[in-house]
Amino acid sequence: MRADLRLKIIRFIRKYKKIIGIAILIWLAIVLINQMMKKYEPPAVPEITYTPHVSVMDSSSAVPNTVSKQIEKQIEEYVGYCNDGNYQKAFAMLSEECRKYSFNNDIFAFQRHVLTKMPTKKEYSIQNYSNSDGMYIYQIKYTDNILATGLTGQVYNYTEEKITFERLRDGTLLMLVGNYIRQADIKSVAENEYLKVDILEKIVNYSIETYKIKFTNRSDYIVVISDQIELNEITLQLANEFRERGNAENVVLQPKESKELTWAFPKFSDDGKQSGSIVLGAVRIMEKYSGADEEEIGYETIMEEIENAIAKFSMQIPIVEK
């Protein structure tokens, strides 16, 4: 740096050193204040809108105000009875069908259900899940009373269940728990010279449809409906898809034998899809049937018996509610 320039800078600093010192102090103060404000700035709190009576499945669907108030009252009463151990009164709040088809009219079965959801006194929150055809499905979340129990050394746990309310024409609200939705009598029959199939009843739970079905072997041969050898042996047909049966036990009828069986299929009650028919996709009429255990019988023997079947066909039984 040139000597004359250095001299000018020194003279400038000497002349204005007080002003420069004040400016530096002000700048340092501003930096310090900004750092402190960042350190102690409260965290941003997300805005949460709690809409307990607006469906989480369809935000354009909301429970009418007059109905929602009644639902809130019934849930509060129900949880209160359960918290107090008054299971008889809580059970009496359920619809007659729910008591029968969910709990076989057994108060102790209901009590066991409650204790899986509320083993101790619980707080709760509600959220409308879905609505269709006068059915209002709510998700109920049960939590511990944190103020009473605290969380020191504990893990935050909660349980949930769906409670459905069915609104009748007179305005009455039926209360349904245990995932139960409804029951329907069915009168659907399909038959041929070998086999008669009667669908007798359908029970709709939130995520499962269960059918009671009667099978009658009309022949002098063995009728194999399902032994897990063929594909698509038993399915529930919807509009454009098929659902496999949930319980996969073998179904083999001896000559002239009749059986009543219960089959369950995965299906959500609020998916908007209509169950059309039950399809038996691989019925075999066998003169000789050694079984379907490949290790014990051998693959070749199984295939030979299928090839020599008296008849092989599929049956479609429409689901028609009374």
FENQUIWO-V381882 format. One record per residue. N is the residue number from 1. PHI is phi in whole degrees, -180 to 180 (* if undefined). PSI is psi in whole degrees, -180 to 180 (none if undefined). Layout:
BEGIN
n: [N;N]
phi: [PHI;PHI]
psi: [PSI;PSI]
END
This chain:
BEGIN
n: [1;2;3;4;5;6;7;8;9;10;11;12;13;14;15;16;17;18;19;20;21;22;23;24;25;26;27;28;29;30;31;32;33;34;35;36;37;38;39;40;41;42;43;44;45;46;47;48;49;50;51;52;53;54;55;56;57;58;59;60;61;62;63;64;65;66;67;68;69;70;71;72;73;74;75;76;77;78;79;80;81;82;83;84;85;86;87;88;89;90;91;92;93;94;95;96;97;98;99;100;101;102;103;104;105;106;107;108;109;110;111;112;113;114;115;116;117;118;119;120;121;122;123;124;125;126;127;128;129;130;131;132;133;134;135;136;137;138;139;140;141;142;143;144;145;146;147;148;149;150;151;152;153;154;155;156;157;158;159;160;161;162;163;164;165;166;167;168;169;170;171;172;173;174;175;176;177;178;179;180;181;182;183;184;185;186;187;188;189;190;191;192;193;194;195;196;197;198;199;200;201;202;203;204;205;206;207;208;209;210;211;212;213;214;215;216;217;218;219;220;221;222;223;224;225;226;227;228;229;230;231;232;233;234;235;236;237;238;239;240;241;242;243;244;245;246;247;248;249;250;251;252;253;254;255;256;257;258;259;260;261;262;263;264;265;266;267;268;269;270;271;272;273;274;275;276;277;278;279;280;281;282;283;284;285;286;287;288;289;290;291;292;293;294;295;296;297;298;299;300;301;302;303;304;305;306;307;308;309;310;311;312;313;314;315;316;317;318;319;320;321;322]
phi: [*;-64;-65;-68;-70;-62;-65;-64;-65;-62;-62;-64;-64;-63;-69;-116;-63;-65;-64;-64;-63;-63;-62;-65;-64;-61;-63;-64;-65;-63;-62;-64;-63;-62;-65;-67;-65;-65;-68;-103;-68;-63;-63;-67;-100;-64;-80;-121;-105;-94;-123;-67;-112;-109;-63;-76;-82;-152;-66;-86;-106;-131;-77;-55;-57;-64;-75;-63;-64;-67;-63;-58;-65;-68;-65;-60;-68;-62;-64;-61;-61;-65;-62;-85;75;-92;-68;-64;-70;-64;-63;-67;-73;-78;-66;-59;-65;-63;-60;-77;-87;-89;-129;54;57;-111;-62;-74;-65;-64;-60;-63;-61;-60;-70;-74;-95;-134;-67;-133;-61;-128;-87;-150;-135;-124;-149;-61;-101;-158;-139;-166;52;75;-109;-114;-101;-117;-97;-107;-110;-103;-133;-72;-77;-64;-63;-84;-101;71;-122;-62;71;-118;-100;-71;-120;-153;-125;-139;-156;-99;-121;-110;-122;-106;-94;-84;-63;-83;93;-66;-108;-87;-107;-131;-126;71;68;-70;-117;-167;-125;-141;-77;-119;-130;-131;-132;-133;-155;-144;-68;-102;-141;-120;-126;-116;-87;-101;-157;-127;-118;-102;-104;-59;-116;-143;-112;-117;-121;-98;-133;-107;-115;-131;-81;-92;-112;-98;-112;-85;-108;-103;-96;-154;-144;64;-96;-91;-83;52;-68;-139;-141;-103;-93;-101;-59;-139;-155;-124;-113;-73;-63;-76;-96;-109;-76;-73;-128;-131;-107;-76;-51;67;-82;-121;-142;-109;-126;-119;-117;-116;-129;-70;-165;-82;-68;-108;-84;77;-103;-99;-75;-97;-165;-102;-116;-97;-91;-151;-75;-126;-102;-116;-79;-133;-141;-95;115;-128;-83;-62;-68;-83;-98;101;-62;-62;-66;-61;-66;-65;-66;-67;-62;-93;-58;-63;-156;-137;-161;-116;-132;-123;-111;-66;-100;-121;-79;-69]
psi: [138;147;-39;-35;-41;-38;-40;-40;-44;-44;-39;-44;-43;-40;-39;25;-35;-45;-43;-41;-42;-42;-41;-41;-43;-43;-43;-38;-42;-44;-44;-44;-42;-41;-40;-39;-39;-39;-40;9;126;142;147;132;118;143;124;126;115;113;82;-16;17;130;134;-20;-26;101;-12;-5;122;149;132;146;-42;-35;-42;-37;-41;-39;-45;-42;-43;-40;-43;-42;-43;-50;-36;-46;-44;-42;-34;-2;17;71;-29;-45;-38;-42;-39;-20;-20;156;157;-42;-41;-44;-37;-51;-24;-35;9;34;30;111;-31;-33;-40;-43;-41;-39;-47;-43;-20;-27;-36;71;-22;174;136;151;168;158;155;151;123;130;-52;160;136;135;45;11;123;113;126;143;122;126;121;129;161;154;102;-37;-33;-38;-28;171;11;119;12;159;135;116;155;161;161;155;161;134;130;143;126;123;119;169;-30;5;-7;140;115;139;131;128;-179;24;4;139;-57;168;147;134;137;140;82;130;138;139;155;-166;-17;-38;138;133;123;120;122;-35;148;132;123;117;173;-43;6;141;130;135;136;125;138;130;136;119;114;2;178;14;173;132;119;114;-40;128;16;27;-47;161;151;46;-40;122;157;123;125;-164;-48;26;167;140;131;147;143;-46;121;46;155;146;106;126;129;165;129;10;146;145;143;124;159;123;138;140;139;123;128;135;-21;22;-4;7;141;131;122;-44;161;132;124;106;-9;57;134;132;113;132;-34;131;114;-7;-170;15;102;-37;-36;-40;-35;138;-42;-41;-42;-48;-36;-42;-37;-42;-32;12;145;-41;152;131;171;156;142;120;111;148;105;114;144;none]
END
